[in-house]
């Protein structure tokens, strides 16, 4: 396989390892779809772990939504990584359109442009119903490991 497919080839195995600890485990992240420069992650954001109480019931804290978006954006960039590279977020911007409700949220990300050291990415966070909760953009750096 070519180096261009390194990230696509290795990310599913990495997610099996990562899903047991840290932020990926905290937001219940699962890999749904993967391709070169594209990724869909599912987050299971619960009222108990990620909720914020309101008079109309719990909503998902914006930080949990930003975490799901950040993980999806960095992982989408990783699909274009070469062997010996990892990704790190340089800049993240999240626009919130409406409160998210606890449950399954999907984040769909794609790389708009990659240079030798940076990826410019965008993502949409949706409720399971398809209702858009937030959109995000990030600049992701490729770091040699």
C-alpha positions as a Markdown table, in Angstrom:
| # | Residue | x | y | z |
|---|---|---|---|---|
| 1 | Unk | 0.0 | 0.0 | 0.0 |
| 2 | Unk | 1.1 | 3.5 | -0.6 |
| 3 | Unk | 1.9 | 5.9 | 2.2 |
| 4 | Unk | -1.2 | 8.0 | 1.3 |
| 5 | Unk | -3.4 | 5.2 | 2.7 |
| 6 | Unk | -1.4 | 4.8 | 6.0 |
| 7 | Unk | -3.9 | 6.7 | 8.1 |
| 8 | Unk | -7.0 | 5.0 | 6.6 |
| 9 | Unk | -5.3 | 1.6 | 7.1 |
| 10 | Unk | -4.2 | 2.2 | 10.7 |
| 11 | Unk | -7.0 | 4.3 | 12.2 |
| 12 | Unk | -9.6 | 1.5 | 12.8 |
| 13 | Unk | -7.0 | -0.4 | 14.9 |
| 14 | Unk | -6.0 | 2.7 | 16.8 |
| 15 | Unk | -9.6 | 3.4 | 17.7 |
| 16 | Unk | -10.0 | -0.1 | 19.2 |
| 17 | Unk | -7.2 | 0.8 | 21.5 |
| 18 | Unk | -8.2 | 4.4 | 22.2 |
| 19 | Unk | -11.9 | 3.7 | 22.9 |
| 20 | Unk | -10.9 | 2.2 | 26.3 |
| 21 | Unk | -9.4 | 5.3 | 27.8 |
| 22 | Unk | -9.3 | 9.1 | 27.9 |
| 23 | Unk | -11.6 | 11.5 | 26.1 |
| 24 | Unk | -12.5 | 9.1 | 23.3 |
| 25 | Unk | -13.9 | 6.7 | 26.0 |
| 26 | Unk | -15.5 | 9.6 | 27.9 |
| 27 | Unk | -17.6 | 10.6 | 25.0 |
| 28 | Unk | -18.3 | 7.1 | 23.9 |
| 29 | Unk | -16.8 | 7.6 | 20.4 |
| 30 | Unk | -17.2 | 4.9 | 17.7 |
| 31 | Unk | -15.8 | 5.0 | 14.2 |
| 32 | Unk | -18.7 | 4.9 | 11.8 |
| 33 | Unk | -17.1 | 5.6 | 8.3 |
| 34 | Unk | -13.6 | 6.2 | 7.1 |
| 35 | Unk | -12.1 | 7.2 | 3.8 |
| 36 | Unk | -9.2 | 9.3 | 2.6 |
| 37 | Unk | -9.8 | 12.8 | 4.0 |
| 38 | Unk | -13.3 | 11.9 | 5.4 |
| 39 | Unk | -14.5 | 10.5 | 8.7 |
| 40 | Unk | -17.7 | 10.0 | 10.6 |
| 41 | Unk | -17.6 | 9.4 | 14.3 |
| 42 | Unk | -20.5 | 8.7 | 16.7 |
| 43 | Unk | -20.5 | 10.0 | 20.2 |
| 44 | Unk | -22.7 | 8.7 | 22.9 |
| 45 | Unk | -23.2 | 11.8 | 25.0 |
| 46 | Unk | -25.3 | 11.1 | 28.2 |
| 47 | Unk | -27.2 | 13.4 | 30.5 |
| 48 | Unk | -25.2 | 12.0 | 33.5 |
| 49 | Unk | -21.7 | 12.5 | 32.0 |
| 50 | Unk | -22.2 | 15.3 | 29.5 |
| 51 | Unk | -25.4 | 17.0 | 30.4 |
| 52 | Unk | -26.1 | 20.5 | 31.6 |
| 53 | Unk | -29.4 | 21.0 | 33.4 |
| 54 | Unk | -31.9 | 23.5 | 32.1 |
| 55 | Unk | -35.6 | 24.3 | 32.8 |
| 56 | Unk | -36.5 | 22.1 | 29.8 |
| 57 | Unk | -34.4 | 19.2 | 30.7 |
| 58 | Unk | -30.7 | 18.3 | 30.1 |
| 59 | Unk | -28.8 | 19.5 | 27.1 |
| 60 | Unk | -25.3 | 18.4 | 26.1 |
| 61 | Unk | -22.5 | 20.7 | 27.4 |
| 62 | Unk | -20.9 | 22.6 | 24.6 |
| 63 | Unk | -17.5 | 21.3 | 25.7 |
| 64 | Unk | -18.5 | 17.8 | 24.9 |
| 65 | Unk | -19.8 | 18.8 | 21.5 |
| 66 | Unk | -16.5 | 20.6 | 20.8 |
| 67 | Unk | -14.5 | 17.5 | 22.0 |
| 68 | Unk | -16.5 | 15.3 | 19.5 |
| 69 | Unk | -15.9 | 17.8 | 16.7 |
| 70 | Unk | -12.2 | 18.2 | 17.6 |
| 71 | Unk | -11.6 | 14.4 | 17.7 |
| 72 | Unk | -13.4 | 13.9 | 14.3 |
| 73 | Unk | -11.5 | 16.8 | 12.6 |
| 74 | Unk | -8.1 | 15.5 | 13.8 |
| 75 | Unk | -9.0 | 12.0 | 12.9 |
| 76 | Unk | -10.1 | 13.0 | 9.4 |
| 77 | Unk | -6.8 | 14.7 | 8.9 |
| 78 | Unk | -5.1 | 11.6 | 10.2 |
| 79 | Unk | -6.6 | 9.6 | 7.3 |
| 80 | Unk | -4.2 | 11.5 | 5.1 |
| 81 | Unk | -1.2 | 11.1 | 7.4 |
| 82 | Unk | 2.0 | 9.4 | 6.2 |
| 83 | Unk | 3.7 | 6.7 | 8.2 |
| 84 | Unk | 5.6 | 8.4 | 11.1 |
| 85 | Unk | 3.1 | 11.3 | 11.4 |
| 86 | Unk | 0.4 | 12.0 | 13.9 |
| 87 | Unk | -2.0 | 15.0 | 14.1 |
| 88 | Unk | -2.5 | 17.8 | 16.6 |
| 89 | Unk | -5.1 | 20.6 | 16.6 |
| 90 | Unk | -3.6 | 24.0 | 15.9 |
| 91 | Unk | -6.9 | 26.0 | 15.8 |
| 92 | Unk | -10.5 | 25.0 | 16.4 |
| 93 | Unk | -13.6 | 27.1 | 15.8 |
| 94 | Unk | -17.1 | 25.8 | 16.8 |
| 95 | Unk | -20.4 | 27.5 | 15.9 |
| 96 | Unk | -23.3 | 26.2 | 17.9 |
| 97 | Unk | -26.7 | 26.5 | 16.3 |
| 98 | Unk | -28.9 | 24.8 | 18.9 |
| 99 | Unk | -28.6 | 22.8 | 22.1 |
| 100 | Unk | -27.7 | 19.2 | 21.7 |
| 101 | Unk | -29.8 | 16.7 | 23.5 |
| 102 | Unk | -28.3 | 13.7 | 25.3 |
| 103 | Unk | -27.9 | 10.5 | 23.1 |
| 104 | Unk | -26.2 | 9.6 | 19.9 |
| 105 | Unk | -24.6 | 12.5 | 18.0 |
| 106 | Unk | -22.8 | 12.0 | 14.7 |
| 107 | Unk | -19.9 | 14.2 | 13.5 |
| 108 | Unk | -19.0 | 14.2 | 9.8 |
| 109 | Unk | -15.7 | 15.7 | 8.9 |
| 110 | Unk | -13.6 | 16.2 | 5.8 |
| 111 | Unk | -10.3 | 17.7 | 4.9 |
| 112 | Unk | -10.8 | 20.6 | 2.5 |
| 113 | Unk | -7.0 | 21.1 | 1.8 |
| 114 | Unk | -3.8 | 19.5 | 2.9 |
| 115 | Unk | -0.3 | 21.0 | 2.7 |
| 116 | Unk | 2.9 | 19.3 | 3.7 |
| 117 | Unk | 2.4 | 20.2 | 7.4 |
| 118 | Unk | -1.3 | 21.4 | 7.8 |
| 119 | Unk | -4.8 | 20.2 | 7.0 |
| 120 | Unk | -7.7 | 22.6 | 6.8 |
| 121 | Unk | -10.9 | 20.7 | 7.9 |
| 122 | Unk | -14.6 | 21.2 | 8.5 |
| 123 | Unk | -17.2 | 19.2 | 10.3 |
| 124 | Unk | -20.9 | 19.0 | 11.1 |
| 125 | Unk | -22.3 | 17.7 | 14.4 |
| 126 | Unk | -25.8 | 16.3 | 14.2 |
| 127 | Unk | -28.4 | 14.7 | 16.4 |
| 128 | Unk | -29.4 | 11.2 | 15.4 |
| 129 | Unk | -32.4 | 12.8 | 13.7 |
| 130 | Unk | -30.1 | 14.7 | 11.3 |
| 131 | Unk | -30.7 | 18.0 | 13.0 |
| 132 | Unk | -27.5 | 20.1 | 12.9 |
| 133 | Unk | -26.3 | 21.1 | 16.3 |
| 134 | Unk | -23.0 | 22.7 | 15.4 |
| 135 | Unk | -20.4 | 23.2 | 12.7 |
| 136 | Unk | -16.7 | 23.3 | 13.3 |
| 137 | Unk | -13.5 | 24.2 | 11.4 |
| 138 | Unk | -10.0 | 23.4 | 12.4 |
| 139 | Unk | -6.4 | 23.6 | 11.3 |
| 140 | Unk | -4.6 | 20.4 | 12.1 |
| 141 | Unk | -0.8 | 20.0 | 12.1 |
| 142 | Unk | 1.0 | 16.9 | 11.0 |
| 143 | Unk | 3.7 | 16.1 | 13.6 |
| 144 | Unk | 6.5 | 13.6 | 13.0 |
| 145 | Unk | 6.7 | 11.1 | 15.8 |
